Amino acid sequence: MPLTEHCYELYAPAAGAQSNAETMVNGSGEEVEVGRTVQLCIMPAVIEYEATEFYGTAPGIKILFGEHNFVQATEEQRAKGRLVTPAVVILS
């Protein structure tokens, strides 16, 4: 990722999670149907967040370099993020 004032999450749905057509695509090429179960996540989703969601109103220079760009969001924070790429999953 280029230097940015945004934060990113690599979100890999766990095996057993319920499918979600908004954040997942089916690795087999089929449509993602709500209510199906994730068997395996092949590639995580990339979700972008405003830095202020994690670092307050003025994150400053510390956000621009390294591990500060990658975060682990809560479900509430994840709802405020912007999906960059969906997770690729295998569903049962």
N, C-alpha and C positions, 0 to 999 in steps of 0.2 A: 504494500500500500504506500502511496506517496505521503509525504509529510502533510498533515492535516490537523485541523482542530476538532475533528469528529472522533468518536470512539467507535470501535467495531466489536462485534461478538461473533464467534464461530459457534453456532448453535446446532448441535447434533441431537436430534430427538432420540431418546433412549428406547431400547427394545421394550415393547409392551405399551408404548405411548399410543394414544389415539391419533389417527390421521387428521391432517388439517390441509385442505386444498389451498389455503392462502400462503403457507410457508413451505410446502412440500411438493415435489414432483415424484411420480412413480418411476423407478429405475427400469421397469419392464415396458414402459411406454403407455400403459393404461392410464385412464383418468384416476385421480385420487378421489376416492369416495369417502365421505365422512363416516366415521364409526369403524373403519378398518384399523387393524393393529400394525404398528411398525415392527417388522422383524429385524431389520438391519438398516443403519444409516450408512450409505456409501460415501456421501460427501455432505459436510455440514452446510447449513444456511449461513450467509453473511448478512448481518443486520447492522445498520449504521445508526448511531445515536448522536444527538447534540452533546458536546462535552459537558455542558452545564447540568445534564441529567446525573452525572457522576461526580463532578468536581466543583459544583457550586456556580456562582455567577461569573467568576473570573479565573478560569483555569490557568492562564499564563503560559509561559514557555514549557513548563513541565510536561504538558500534554503532547508536545510536538515530537518527542523522541522516544522510541522504544516501546517497552511493555505497557506504558500508560495508554496507548491507543487501543489495547485489547482488554475487554472487560467481561465479567460474568454478570448478566442482567437478571433481575427478578422477573416474574411473569408480568407484574405491573409495569416495569420499565420496558420490557420487550414489546408491550402493546403500544408504546410511544415511539418505537424505532421504525426505521424505513428498511424494508427488505431490499437488499442489493441482489442476492441470488438465492433461490430456494434450496432447501435440503433435498438431496436425491436419496430416496428410501426404497426399500423392498417391503411390500405390505403382504400380510397374510390374508 
